[in-house]
Amino acid sequence: MAISMKYTKHEAKDYARENLKGIWAAALNPMKSDYSLDEDGLRRNIRHWVDDLEIAGLFIAGKQGEFFAMSLEERKRNFEVAVDETGETAQTIMSCSDQNFDTVLELARHAEAVGADYIVVHAPILHFVSDQDETVYQYYKALCEKLDIGIAMWSHPDSGYLMSPQLCNRIADLPNIVAIKYSVPREMYVELTRLAGEKLIVSTASEEEWFDNIIELGWRLYLCSSPPYLMQTARDKRMNEYTKLAFAGDIDKARQVRDSLTPVRQALKSTRPGGKPHAHQKYWQELLGQAGGPARPPSLQLTEEEKVKTREAFSACGLEI
């Protein structure tokens, strides 16, 4: 049964400006030993993330969630579980990215129907195209014409190009473009923040840059990656703590708390094999008591030696469990 949306297309920007804020997290999807989605584990993780870690919103079925290895029906079910489990306690943004435009629309309409707050769609890979701006503009324009839900753009190197700040600013004039996850060098998202002003919420996935972006750019949204639940526990919510301090203007104290997480960041980075990001993060989740499981093939699994190295770094990093 379809759920009515919380806003109209032309209310999307105002709704997002009022509600799309705080710390969001990109959800890893726990898998069972047969590589099927562990729905019970996902529900437990969501309750922990929202209730214990105070995460404001969840980015569902994105790259962290292994959407590239999931069927269309699995992605839809992923949306349904997330909306059902978060309820009124947190928001959701559903990744509808796909190379097939009709698939993007089918996923987006499902997100609208099940009650998602927003969707995110990354810039498409454009084969043989070297002058992509008008094509990308028309791509997002077509989405806006066919959908009412608030849409976040997503530009990252995997597309084979980066959307320029000027292009993003132009697309931001479309009525239900509300935000961008801008996975680009800092000078680019600084420029877009300056250009777009109030019409577009700009954010990026780097936790290491989050503090500076609050202080220097006035950002109020972290959108997003896995650090909110990999670098925090129910007893140790330092990312939350430094965020709240920075929002309140207590910059020196916020910086101290931010800097105290350096050993945790180093432990995560130094033990993550370059070819096994999902398996490593899921194993780290298990060390935290969260549901993890294997990465779905063709992604690779950790070796026992890699697990030992990760356990040792985890034990020494200073997170309070």
VEXDREN-2710 file (C-alpha; in Angstrom, 1 decimal):
% VEXDREN-2710
k/r/px/py/pz
1/MET/0.0/0.0/0.0
2/ALA/1.4/3.4/-1.0
3/ILE/2.2/5.9/1.7
4/SER/1.5/9.5/1.1
5/MET/4.6/11.7/0.9
6/LYS/5.3/14.3/3.5
7/TYR/5.7/17.2/1.0
8/THR/4.9/18.1/-2.5
9/LYS/7.5/18.5/-5.3
10/HIS/7.6/22.2/-4.9
11/GLU/7.9/21.9/-1.1
12/ALA/10.9/19.6/-1.4
13/LYS/13.6/22.2/-1.0
14/ASP/12.0/23.8/2.1
15/TYR/11.3/20.3/3.6
16/ALA/14.9/19.3/3.1
17/ARG/16.3/22.5/4.5
18/GLU/14.3/22.0/7.6
19/ASN/14.9/18.3/8.1
20/LEU/17.9/17.1/6.1
21/LYS/20.6/17.8/8.8
22/GLY/22.7/16.1/11.4
23/ILE/24.8/13.0/11.1
24/TRP/23.7/10.5/8.5
25/ALA/25.2/7.1/7.8
26/ALA/25.6/4.9/4.7
27/ALA/24.3/1.5/5.7
28/LEU/26.4/-1.6/5.1
29/ASN/24.0/-4.6/4.4
30/PRO/24.6/-7.6/6.6
31/MET/24.6/-10.9/4.8
32/LYS/24.0/-14.5/5.9
33/SER/26.5/-17.3/5.1
34/ASP/24.6/-18.0/1.9
35/TYR/25.0/-14.3/0.9
36/SER/21.3/-13.6/1.3
37/LEU/20.3/-10.3/3.0
38/ASP/20.2/-10.7/6.7
39/GLU/17.0/-8.7/7.4
40/ASP/16.9/-9.4/11.1
41/GLY/20.6/-8.3/11.4
42/LEU/19.8/-5.2/9.4
43/ARG/16.9/-4.4/11.7
44/ARG/19.1/-4.9/14.8
45/ASN/21.8/-2.6/13.3
46/ILE/19.3/0.1/12.5
47/ARG/17.9/0.1/16.0
48/HIS/21.4/0.4/17.4
49/TRP/22.4/3.1/15.0
50/VAL/19.2/5.2/15.6
51/ASP/18.5/4.5/19.3
52/ASP/22.0/4.2/20.7
53/LEU/24.1/6.2/18.3
54/GLU/21.5/8.9/17.6
55/ILE/22.1/8.8/13.8
56/ALA/19.6/11.1/12.2
57/GLY/19.2/9.4/8.9
58/LEU/20.3/6.4/6.8
59/PHE/21.6/6.1/3.3
60/ILE/20.2/2.8/2.0
61/ALA/21.3/0.5/-0.8
62/GLY/24.3/2.6/-1.9
63/LYS/27.8/1.6/-2.6
64/GLN/28.4/0.6/1.0
65/GLY/25.3/-1.5/0.8
66/GLU/26.6/-3.4/-2.2
67/PHE/23.8/-2.4/-4.5
68/PHE/25.9/-3.4/-7.4
69/ALA/25.6/-7.0/-6.3
70/MET/21.9/-6.9/-5.5
71/SER/18.8/-7.7/-7.7
72/LEU/16.2/-5.1/-8.3
73/GLU/13.8/-6.9/-5.9
74/GLU/16.4/-7.0/-3.2
75/ARG/17.0/-3.3/-3.5
76/LYS/13.3/-2.7/-3.2
77/ARG/13.1/-4.9/-0.1
78/ASN/16.1/-3.1/1.3
79/PHE/14.1/0.1/1.1
80/GLU/11.1/-1.4/2.7
81/VAL/13.0/-2.8/5.7
82/ALA/14.7/0.5/6.3
83/VAL/11.5/2.5/6.2
84/ASP/9.7/0.0/8.4
85/GLU/12.4/-0.2/11.0
86/THR/13.2/3.5/11.2
87/GLY/9.6/4.5/11.4
88/GLU/9.4/8.0/12.8
89/THR/12.7/7.8/14.7
90/ALA/15.0/8.6/11.7
91/GLN/14.9/9.6/8.1
92/THR/15.9/7.6/5.0
93/ILE/17.5/8.4/1.7
94/MET/17.4/5.6/-0.9
95/SER/20.1/5.1/-3.5
96/CYS/18.3/4.6/-6.8
97/SER/21.5/4.7/-8.9
98/ASP/21.7/2.5/-11.9
99/GLN/22.9/2.6/-15.5
100/ASN/19.5/1.8/-16.8
101/PHE/17.3/4.9/-16.5
102/ASP/14.0/2.9/-16.3
103/THR/15.5/1.0/-13.3
104/VAL/16.3/4.3/-11.6
105/LEU/12.7/5.4/-12.1
106/GLU/11.3/2.1/-10.9
107/LEU/13.4/2.3/-7.7
108/ALA/12.6/5.9/-7.2
109/ARG/8.8/5.3/-7.5
110/HIS/9.1/2.5/-5.1
111/ALA/11.0/4.7/-2.6
112/GLU/8.1/7.3/-3.0
113/ALA/5.5/4.5/-2.5
114/VAL/7.0/3.0/0.7
115/GLY/7.6/6.4/2.4
116/ALA/11.2/7.2/2.0
117/ASP/12.2/10.8/2.7
118/TYR/14.5/11.4/-0.2
119/ILE/16.4/9.5/-3.0
120/VAL/19.9/9.9/-4.2
121/VAL/21.0/9.2/-7.8
122/HIS/24.6/9.3/-8.9
123/ALA/25.8/10.8/-12.1
124/PRO/25.6/8.1/-14.8
125/ILE/28.6/6.6/-16.5
126/LEU/28.6/8.1/-20.0
127/HIS/30.4/5.9/-22.6
128/PHE/32.4/7.8/-25.2
129/VAL/31.1/11.2/-23.9
130/SER/33.8/13.9/-23.3
131/ASP/31.5/16.9/-23.0
132/GLN/29.0/15.6/-20.4
133/ASP/27.4/18.7/-18.9
134/GLU/24.3/19.0/-21.0
135/THR/23.6/15.3/-20.9
136/VAL/23.9/15.2/-17.1
137/TYR/21.7/18.3/-16.8
138/GLN/19.0/16.6/-19.0
139/TYR/19.4/13.4/-17.0
140/TYR/18.5/15.1/-13.7
141/LYS/15.8/17.2/-15.4
142/ALA/14.1/14.1/-16.7
143/LEU/14.1/12.6/-13.2
144/CYS/12.6/15.8/-11.7
145/GLU/9.9/15.8/-14.3
146/LYS/8.8/12.3/-13.6
147/LEU/9.2/12.2/-9.7
148/ASP/7.9/14.3/-6.8
149/ILE/10.3/13.1/-4.1
150/GLY/13.3/15.2/-3.1
151/ILE/16.4/14.2/-5.1
152/ALA/20.1/14.4/-4.0
153/MET/22.7/14.4/-6.8
154/TRP/25.8/12.3/-6.2
155/SER/29.1/13.0/-8.0
156/HIS/32.1/10.7/-7.5
157/PRO/35.1/9.5/-9.6
158/ASP/33.4/6.2/-10.3
159/SER/31.3/7.9/-13.0
160/GLY/34.5/8.6/-15.0
161/TYR/34.1/12.4/-14.5
162/LEU/33.2/14.9/-11.8
163/MET/30.3/17.2/-12.1
164/SER/31.6/20.8/-11.9
165/PRO/30.3/23.2/-9.3
166/GLN/28.7/25.3/-12.1
167/LEU/26.8/22.3/-13.4
168/CYS/25.6/21.3/-10.0
169/ASN/24.5/24.9/-9.3
170/ARG/22.5/24.8/-12.6
171/ILE/20.9/21.5/-11.7
172/ALA/20.0/22.9/-8.3
173/ASP/17.5/25.2/-9.9
174/LEU/15.3/22.2/-10.6
175/PRO/12.3/22.1/-8.2
176/ASN/13.0/18.9/-6.3
177/ILE/16.8/18.8/-6.4
178/VAL/17.5/19.3/-2.7
179/ALA/21.1/18.2/-2.0
180/ILE/24.3/16.7/-3.3
181/LYS/26.7/14.1/-1.9
182/TYR/29.8/15.7/-3.5
183/SER/32.7/13.2/-3.4
184/VAL/35.2/15.6/-4.9
185/PRO/38.3/17.6/-3.9
186/ARG/37.5/20.1/-1.2
187/GLU/38.0/23.2/-3.3
188/MET/35.2/22.0/-5.5
189/TYR/32.6/21.6/-2.8
190/VAL/33.7/24.8/-1.2
191/GLU/33.0/26.6/-4.5
192/LEU/29.6/24.8/-4.8
193/THR/28.6/25.8/-1.3
194/ARG/29.4/29.4/-2.2
195/LEU/27.5/29.3/-5.5
196/ALA/24.4/27.4/-4.4
197/GLY/23.7/29.2/-1.2
198/GLU/20.3/28.2/0.3
199/LYS/19.0/26.3/-2.8
200/LEU/21.1/23.2/-2.4
201/ILE/22.4/21.3/0.7
202/VAL/26.0/20.4/0.0
203/SER/27.8/17.6/1.8
204/THR/30.6/15.0/1.4
205/ALA/31.4/11.6/2.8
206/SER/34.7/12.5/4.5
207/GLU/34.5/12.3/8.3
208/GLU/38.0/13.8/8.6
209/GLU/36.8/16.9/6.9
210/TRP/33.4/17.1/8.7
211/PHE/34.6/19.3/11.6
212/ASP/36.2/21.9/9.3
213/ASN/33.1/21.9/7.1
214/ILE/30.9/22.8/10.0
215/ILE/33.2/25.6/11.2
216/GLU/34.4/27.0/7.9
217/LEU/31.4/26.4/5.6
218/GLY/28.5/26.4/8.0
219/TRP/27.4/22.8/7.1
220/ARG/24.8/21.1/9.1
221/LEU/24.6/17.8/7.2
222/TYR/27.1/14.9/7.1
223/LEU/26.1/12.8/4.1
224/CYS/27.7/10.3/4.6
225/SER/29.6/7.1/5.0
226/SER/30.1/4.4/7.6
227/PRO/32.1/6.2/10.4
228/PRO/29.1/7.2/12.4
229/TYR/28.6/3.5/13.4
230/LEU/32.2/2.2/12.9
231/MET/33.8/4.9/15.1
232/GLN/31.1/5.0/17.8
233/THR/29.5/2.8/20.3
234/ALA/26.6/3.2/22.7
235/ARG/29.2/4.2/25.4
236/ASP/31.5/6.3/23.1
237/LYS/29.8/8.7/20.8
238/ARG/32.6/11.1/20.2
239/MET/31.6/11.9/16.6
240/ASN/28.2/13.0/17.9
241/GLU/29.9/14.9/20.7
242/TYR/32.2/17.0/18.6
243/THR/29.4/17.6/16.1
244/LYS/27.1/19.0/18.8
245/LEU/29.9/21.1/20.3
246/ALA/30.8/22.5/16.9
247/PHE/27.2/23.3/16.1
248/ALA/27.0/25.1/19.4
249/GLY/30.1/27.2/18.6
250/ASP/32.4/25.5/21.2
251/ILE/35.1/25.1/18.7
252/ASP/38.1/24.4/20.9
253/LYS/36.4/21.7/22.8
254/ALA/35.0/20.2/19.6
255/ARG/38.4/20.1/18.1
256/GLN/39.8/18.3/21.1
257/VAL/37.1/15.6/20.9
258/ARG/37.6/15.4/17.1
259/ASP/41.3/14.9/17.5
260/SER/40.9/12.2/20.2
261/LEU/39.4/10.0/17.5
262/THR/42.7/10.0/15.5
263/PRO/43.7/6.5/16.8
264/VAL/40.4/5.1/15.7
265/ARG/40.7/6.6/12.2
266/GLN/44.2/5.2/11.9
267/ALA/43.2/1.8/13.1
268/LEU/40.4/1.6/10.5
269/LYS/42.6/2.9/7.6
270/SER/45.8/1.0/8.4
271/THR/44.1/-2.4/8.5
272/ARG/41.7/-2.1/5.5
273/PRO/43.0/-4.0/2.5
274/GLY/42.7/-2.0/-0.7
275/GLY/40.6/-4.6/-2.4
276/LYS/38.4/-5.6/0.5
277/PRO/36.5/-2.5/1.8
278/HIS/33.2/-4.2/2.5
279/ALA/34.6/-7.3/4.1
280/HIS/36.8/-5.2/6.3
281/GLN/34.1/-2.9/7.5
282/LYS/31.7/-5.8/8.1
283/TYR/34.3/-7.5/10.2
284/TRP/34.9/-4.3/12.2
285/GLN/31.1/-4.2/12.7
286/GLU/31.2/-7.7/14.2
287/LEU/34.0/-6.6/16.6
288/LEU/31.6/-3.9/17.7
289/GLY/28.8/-6.4/18.2
290/GLN/26.8/-5.4/15.1
291/ALA/25.6/-7.8/12.3
292/GLY/28.1/-8.0/9.5
293/GLY/28.6/-11.3/7.7
294/PRO/30.4/-11.8/4.4
295/ALA/30.7/-9.4/1.5
296/ARG/28.7/-10.7/-1.5
297/PRO/30.8/-12.0/-4.4
298/PRO/32.5/-10.8/-6.5
299/SER/33.8/-8.8/-3.5
300/LEU/36.6/-10.6/-1.6
301/GLN/36.7/-11.8/2.0
302/LEU/39.3/-11.2/4.6
303/THR/42.0/-13.7/5.3
304/GLU/42.6/-14.9/8.8
305/GLU/45.9/-12.9/8.9
306/GLU/43.9/-9.8/7.9
307/LYS/41.4/-10.5/10.6
308/VAL/44.1/-10.8/13.3
309/LYS/45.7/-7.5/12.2
310/THR/42.3/-5.8/12.4
311/ARG/41.4/-7.3/15.8
312/GLU/44.7/-6.1/17.2
313/ALA/44.2/-2.6/15.9
314/PHE/40.6/-2.5/17.0
315/SER/41.6/-3.5/20.6
316/ALA/44.3/-0.8/20.8
317/CYS/42.4/2.1/19.2
318/GLY/40.7/3.4/22.3
319/LEU/37.0/2.9/21.5
320/GLU/35.0/2.3/24.6
321/ILE/32.9/-0.8/24.1
END
